[in-house]
Amino acid sequence: MTVHAAPREGRARRSTAALPLLLDLVLPLGAYYGLRLAGVDQWWSLLWSAAIPAVAVVVRLVRTRRLDLLALLILTMIGLGLVLSSLTGDPRALLIREAWTGMLGGLIGVWLLASVGFGRPALMLLFRSFVQVKAGEAGLRAWEERWEEDAAFRRGVRVLTAVWGAASLLNAFAQLAFAYLLPVDAAPAAMHACWPVIAVPLFLFHLAYTKRRGLRA
C-alpha cells in the first residue's frame, strides 16, 4: 500500500492545483461562448459565466465555515456589478466589474513594488510557506538569515519582488483596458488569457533567476 500512496497523493495535489484554473478560467469562458453560440444575448451569457466563480466562493465559505474577507469582497464586487448592469442594461458593466475585481491583483503589485525600498521585500513573506514546506523549519530559518548576511541575496530578492510587482500591475491594467476598449464578445477571452500570457514568462524568469542567483532554499 505504501508503494501506491505517493502516486495517489501526487495526483490529488495536481487535481487540487488544477481546480482554480478550471473554475476561474475554463468553465466561465466555456459557459460564455457556449451560450453565445446557442443564441443567448451578451448580458445573460456574461451573467451565467460570472455565476460559476461566485458559486465556487460561496461553496468555499460554506465548507470552511470561516469568514474570508477576500471572498466576501469578491462577492460584493460581483453583486455591485450585477446591480449596475441591471440598471443600465449594458453587458459591458459586467466586464468592467470583473476588471475592477482584477485590480485587487494590481494592489498586490503596488504592495510588492513599495516593499522593495522598505525593509524585507513582500515576496519573502509570500514565499515563506513554500520555503517551509520544501526545506522545513531549519531550512526556513537559514533562508531568512541570508537576508541579514548576504548582500547579493538581498539584491536578488529585491529584483525578483520588483518583477512580480510589475507583472501584477501589468495584468490588472491590461484587463481594465480590455474591458473598456474591446468588443464585448472579444473581451472575455482577452481578459481570461491575460494572466496566463504574463505568468508563463514570469515563472520561467523566476525559475531561471532564482537558480542562477542562488536564491532558493
Secondary structure, DSSP 8 states (H G I E B T S, - for coil): -HHHHHHHHHHHHHHHHHHHHIIIIIHHHHHHHHHHHTT--HHHHHHHHHHHHHHHHHHHHHHHTS--HHHHHHHHHHHHHHHHHHHH--THHHHHHHHHHHHHHHHHHHHHHHHTTSSS-HHHHHTHHHHHHHHHHHHHHHHHHHHHH-HHHHHHHHHHHHHHHHHHHHHHHHHHHHHHHS-TTTHHHHHHHHHHHHHHHHHHHHHHHHHHTT---
